[in-house]
Structure formats: structure tokens, C-alpha cells
Amino acid sequence: MSEVVTKAVAALQEKMGGESFDGSAKFVIEDEGSVIIEGDTVREGDDATDVTLTADRDTFEAILSGDLNPTAAFMGGKLAVDGDMSAAMRLAGVLA
């Protein structure tokens, strides 16, 4: 697992603050790996999920830090969403 993915797992766990996500989502960080959120679990992995969000490292870090709104990243072509769009919207609510 890359250092970026390891840090992403820890940052997402902290950001969720013990809340649970209804569904499963995968963040693919280009050239680094992927992180899965399922229920109240955050882990490295590449399993099939309800929704997959793909971005480069800088975009992912900006979204996590709150410097970039995920909707703005999507609309600007910096974040690709594949799968259940309603799951992506629920995830944004959990991570806000």
C-alpha cells in the first residue's frame, strides 16, 4: 500500500468521525491505489462498490482538506464518478 493510500485511509476515518455510510464507495487515487468506505469501515482495497470516484492525488487531497468542493471537482472534470450517483451524494453528506 502506498504512503498516500495509508494517509488517505487515516484521514477518511477521522473525517467520518464514527459515522456510518449507507453503501460502499471506492476512491481511486490515480497512480497510488484505492480506498474503500463501507459502513463505518475505511480500508485499502479494489473491490467492487456501489460508486467509484476517481481523481488525481492533488484533487483528492484538496477534497479531503475541504479546499475543493466535490461537486465543483466533478463539474470541473477533476473528479470522475462511476456508478450510483445517489451513493456519491450520500457520501458527500457523511464527509462534510
C-alpha positions in Angstrom: 0.0 0.0 0.0 1.4 3.4 -0.9 2.0 6.1 1.7 -0.7 8.2 0.0 -3.3 5.5 0.4 -2.2 4.8 4.0 -2.7 8.5 4.9 -6.0 8.6 2.9 -7.4 5.7 5.0 -6.5 7.5 8.2 -7.8 10.9 7.0 -11.1 9.4 5.9 -11.6 7.5 9.1 -11.1 10.8 11.0 -13.3 12.7 8.7 -16.1 10.2 9.1 -15.9 10.7 12.9 -17.5 7.3 13.6 -20.5 7.9 11.3 -21.6 5.1 9.1 -22.0 5.3 5.3 -25.1 3.5 3.9 -23.5 1.7 1.0 -20.0 1.3 -0.4 -17.7 3.7 -2.2 -14.2 3.5 -3.7 -11.8 6.4 -4.1 -9.3 5.7 -6.8 -6.3 7.9 -6.4 -4.5 7.8 -9.8 -1.1 6.2 -9.7 -1.4 5.5 -5.9 -4.2 2.9 -5.2 -7.7 2.9 -3.9 -9.6 3.3 -0.6 -13.0 1.7 0.2 -15.6 3.1 2.5 -18.3 0.6 3.6 -20.5 1.2 6.6 -18.2 2.5 9.3 -15.1 0.9 7.8 -12.4 2.6 5.7 -9.7 0.4 4.2 -7.3 0.0 1.3 -8.8 -2.2 -1.5 -10.0 -2.6 -5.0 -13.3 -4.5 -4.5 -16.5 -3.7 -6.5 -18.5 -0.9 -4.8 -21.8 1.0 -5.3 -19.9 4.0 -6.6 -16.3 4.7 -7.7 -14.8 8.2 -7.5 -11.5 8.7 -9.4 -9.2 11.7 -9.1 -5.5 12.6 -9.1 -3.7 12.9 -5.8 -3.9 16.7 -5.6 -7.6 16.8 -6.3 -8.3 14.0 -3.7 -6.2 15.8 -1.0 -8.0 19.1 -1.8 -11.4 17.5 -1.4 -10.4 15.9 1.9 -9.0 19.1 3.3 -12.1 21.0 2.4 -10.3 23.2 -0.1 -12.3 21.8 -3.0 -16.0 21.0 -3.1 -16.5 17.5 -4.6 -19.4 18.8 -6.7 -17.2 21.5 -8.1 -14.5 19.0 -8.8 -16.9 16.8 -10.6 -18.4 19.6 -12.7 -14.8 20.8 -13.5 -13.8 17.4 -14.8 -11.3 16.8 -11.9 -13.4 14.0 -10.3 -14.9 11.2 -12.2 -17.9 9.3 -10.8 -18.9 5.9 -12.0 -21.9 4.0 -10.6 -24.7 5.1 -8.2 -24.8 8.9 -8.2 -27.1 8.9 -5.1 -24.4 6.9 -3.2 -21.9 9.6 -4.2 -24.3 12.3 -2.9 -24.8 10.4 0.4 -21.0 10.1 0.8 -20.6 13.8 0.4 -23.0 14.2 3.3 -21.1 11.9 5.6 -17.8 13.6 4.8 -19.0 17.2 5.1 
